[in-house]
Amino acid sequence: MAYKIGEECIACGSCQPECPVEAISEGDIYVIDPEKCIECGSCADVCPVGAPKPE
């Protein structure tokens, strides 16, 4: 089950460098490519607002 970034994302960018497979792209809110996501949870571990959650 891939992670998905929710509406609470503040686009701080802390998650993007943590992704080992570069599945996160920048935007108004960041987006995780479910095809690339390996469900490691690294993004959720560093997010200050808890935006990434398992789908």
C-alpha positions as CSV (number, residue, x, y, z in Angstrom):
1,M,0.0,0.0,0.0
2,A,1.8,3.2,-1.2
3,Y,1.9,6.3,0.9
4,K,-0.1,9.3,-0.2
5,I,0.4,12.9,0.9
6,G,-2.7,14.6,2.3
7,E,-4.2,18.1,2.2
8,E,-2.3,19.0,5.4
9,C,0.9,19.2,3.4
10,I,2.6,22.5,3.9
11,A,5.1,22.0,1.0
12,C,8.1,22.3,3.3
13,G,10.2,19.9,1.3
14,S,11.5,17.8,4.2
15,C,10.1,14.5,2.7
16,Q,11.6,14.7,-0.8
17,P,15.3,14.1,0.1
18,E,14.3,11.3,2.4
19,C,12.7,9.2,-0.3
20,P,15.2,6.4,-1.4
21,V,13.4,5.9,-4.7
22,E,12.8,9.5,-5.6
23,A,9.0,9.0,-5.7
24,I,8.1,12.4,-4.3
25,S,7.6,15.4,-6.6
26,E,7.2,19.1,-5.7
27,G,4.0,21.0,-6.2
28,D,1.4,23.1,-4.3
29,I,1.4,20.0,-2.1
30,Y,3.9,17.3,-2.7
31,V,2.9,14.1,-4.5
32,I,4.1,10.5,-4.2
33,D,4.2,8.4,-7.3
34,P,2.4,5.1,-6.2
35,E,4.3,3.1,-8.9
36,K,7.6,4.1,-7.4
37,C,6.7,4.1,-3.7
38,I,8.2,1.2,-1.7
39,E,6.2,1.9,1.4
40,C,9.3,2.5,3.6
41,G,7.7,5.4,5.6
42,S,10.7,7.6,5.5
43,C,8.6,10.5,4.3
44,A,6.1,10.1,7.1
45,D,8.9,9.9,9.7
46,V,10.3,13.4,8.8
47,C,7.0,15.2,8.0
48,P,6.3,17.9,10.6
49,V,2.5,17.8,10.0
50,G,2.0,14.0,9.4
51,A,0.8,14.5,5.8
52,P,2.1,11.2,4.2
53,K,-0.1,8.3,5.2
54,P,-0.5,4.7,3.8
55,E,-3.3,4.7,1.2
